[in-house]
Amino acid sequence: MSRLLIIVDAQNDFCEGGALGVDGGAAVAGRIAAFVREHGAQYDRIFASQDWHRGDTDNGGHFAVPPAEPDFTDTWPVHCVAGTEGAALHAEVAALAEELGERLEIVHKGHGIPSYSVLEGTVVATDEGVEHLIAAGGWDRIDVVGLAYDFCVRATALGATEAGAPVRVLSDLTAAVHPADIPALEEELRGAGVEVTAS
């Protein structure tokens, strides 16, 4: 049995000052880095996902195309275009990646399509599909942290649970686009069998 930590989309565009900044995003990135430095040895694998959208399309309707305005539910401002500074990991997590080297495995998702769950992504170094890795089983626990709580963290946790894995969301290592909706979100997660706890 083994343990997996999934760090979801701790990227510049999802932190304050980014194209789709979440209040508290930078602080979450710092807390995640500190958590991994203290507890990373407990995990057999650590993934850090990145939205990796194309810059030459609307990515299947994911980007709002002017004059349309983003609704911040299904359509969004242009963000996390592959290879840009906005798509880069936040400095705190990027420093962690430097420290861990190959032990922190990068996952890319959403290249040309809307993508929320990390299970839709691919491990860059090995070309492994995350969905296959989760569905293959053998996980004692999967912990999910990152940005944003009510979209990509939610989708990742629910997807991993649906695949039969025991999943925890470490809620203090997340931040939401719509903070007022967190109680309903956590009720949904618990109802689906996801454990919601603090780190």
C-alpha positions in Angstrom: 0.0 0.0 0.0 1.2 3.5 -0.7 0.4 7.2 -0.2 0.1 9.9 -2.8 0.1 13.7 -2.3 -1.5 15.8 -5.1 -0.6 19.5 -5.1 -3.2 21.0 -7.4 -2.4 24.0 -9.6 -0.3 26.1 -7.1 0.5 28.5 -10.0 1.1 32.2 -10.3 -2.2 32.9 -12.2 -4.2 31.4 -9.3 -2.4 33.5 -6.7 -2.9 37.2 -5.9 -1.9 39.4 -8.9 -2.5 36.5 -11.3 -5.1 36.4 -14.1 -7.4 34.4 -11.9 -6.0 35.1 -8.5 -7.6 33.5 -5.4 -7.5 35.4 -2.1 -5.0 33.6 0.1 -3.5 31.7 -2.8 0.1 32.7 -2.2 -0.2 31.9 1.5 -1.6 28.5 0.6 1.4 27.9 -1.6 3.7 28.7 1.3 1.9 26.4 3.7 2.0 23.6 1.2 5.7 24.0 0.7 6.2 24.0 4.5 4.0 20.9 4.9 5.9 18.9 2.3 9.2 19.8 3.9 7.9 18.5 7.2 5.8 15.5 6.0 6.9 14.7 2.5 8.7 11.6 3.5 5.3 10.0 4.4 4.4 9.9 0.8 5.5 7.4 -1.9 4.7 9.9 -4.7 4.1 13.6 -4.8 2.4 15.2 -7.8 2.3 18.9 -8.6 -0.2 19.7 -11.3 -0.3 22.7 -13.7 -3.1 23.9 -15.9 -1.3 24.0 -19.2 -3.7 25.7 -21.6 -3.1 26.5 -25.2 -2.7 30.2 -26.1 -4.1 29.9 -29.6 -7.6 28.6 -28.8 -10.3 29.1 -26.2 -9.5 25.6 -24.9 -12.9 24.1 -25.7 -14.8 27.1 -24.4 -12.8 27.3 -21.2 -11.6 30.8 -21.9 -14.3 33.6 -22.3 -13.8 35.2 -25.7 -14.5 38.9 -25.8 -17.0 40.5 -25.9 -18.3 37.7 -23.7 -17.4 38.1 -20.0 -16.3 35.1 -17.9 -18.9 33.8 -15.5 -16.3 32.3 -13.1 -18.2 29.0 -13.1 -17.8 27.6 -16.6 -15.9 30.3 -18.4 -12.8 32.1 -17.2 -10.3 34.8 -18.1 -7.3 33.7 -20.1 -5.0 32.0 -17.6 -2.1 29.5 -17.3 -1.1 29.5 -20.9 1.6 26.9 -21.4 5.1 28.2 -20.9 4.1 31.6 -19.6 5.0 33.1 -16.2 1.3 32.8 -15.2 1.4 29.0 -15.7 4.6 28.6 -13.7 4.5 27.2 -10.2 4.3 29.8 -7.4 7.8 30.7 -6.1 7.3 28.8 -2.9 6.3 25.5 -4.7 8.9 26.1 -7.4 11.6 26.3 -4.7 10.2 23.1 -3.2 10.4 21.4 -6.6 14.1 22.4 -6.9 14.8 20.9 -3.5 12.9 17.6 -4.2 14.1 17.2 -7.8 12.6 14.1 -9.5 10.7 13.2 -6.3 8.2 16.0 -7.1 6.5 14.9 -10.3 4.9 17.5 -12.6 1.5 16.8 -14.1 0.1 18.9 -17.0 -3.6 19.1 -17.8 -6.1 21.1 -19.9 -4.0 21.6 -23.1 -6.7 22.6 -25.5 -9.7 21.4 -23.4 -11.4 22.4 -20.2 -9.9 20.4 -17.3 -10.4 20.5 -13.6 -9.5 17.1 -12.2 -5.8 16.2 -12.0 -6.9 12.7 -13.0 -7.3 14.1 -16.6 -3.6 15.0 -16.6 -0.4 13.3 -17.6 2.9 12.9 -15.6 5.3 14.9 -17.7 8.4 12.8 -17.1 6.9 9.4 -17.6 3.8 10.1 -19.8 1.7 8.2 -17.3 -2.0 9.1 -17.2 -3.0 10.0 -13.7 -6.4 8.5 -14.0 -4.9 5.1 -14.8 -2.5 5.4 -11.9 -5.3 6.1 -9.5 -7.6 3.4 -10.9 -4.9 0.8 -10.7 -5.4 0.9 -7.0 -3.1 0.0 -4.2 -3.4 3.4 -2.5 -3.5 3.5 1.2 -4.4 7.2 1.1 -4.4 10.1 -1.4 -4.2 13.6 0.1 -5.3 16.5 -2.1 -4.3 20.2 -1.5 -4.0 23.3 -3.6 -6.0 25.7 -5.8 -8.8 26.3 -6.1 -10.7 24.4 -3.5 -14.1 24.7 -5.1 -13.0 23.7 -8.6 -9.8 21.7 -9.3 -9.3 20.5 -5.8 -13.0 19.4 -5.6 -12.9 17.7 -9.0 -9.6 15.9 -8.2 -10.8 14.6 -4.8 -14.2 13.5 -6.2 -12.6 11.8 -9.2 -10.1 9.9 -7.0 -12.9 8.8 -4.7 -15.0 7.6 -7.6 -11.9 5.5 -8.7 -12.1 3.8 -5.4 -9.2 5.5 -3.6 -9.4 6.7 0.1 -9.1 10.5 -0.2 -8.5 13.3 2.2 -8.6 17.0 1.5 -6.4 19.0 3.8 -8.6 22.1 3.9 -6.1 24.5 5.4 -3.9 23.9 2.4 -6.5 25.2 0.0 -8.3 28.4 -1.0 -11.6 28.9 -2.8 -12.8 31.1 -5.7 -16.1 31.4 -3.8 -15.3 31.2 -0.1 -19.0 31.6 0.9 -19.7 28.3 -0.7 -17.2 26.3 1.3 -19.7 24.8 3.8 -21.8 23.4 1.0 -18.7 22.2 -0.8 -17.4 20.3 2.3 -20.8 18.7 2.8 -20.7 17.5 -0.8 -17.2 16.1 -0.4 -18.0 14.3 2.8 -21.2 12.9 1.3 -19.1 11.4 -1.5 -16.8 9.8 1.0 -13.9 12.3 1.0 -12.4 13.0 4.4 -12.1 16.8 5.0 -9.5 17.6 7.7 -6.7 20.0 8.6 -3.0 19.3 7.9 
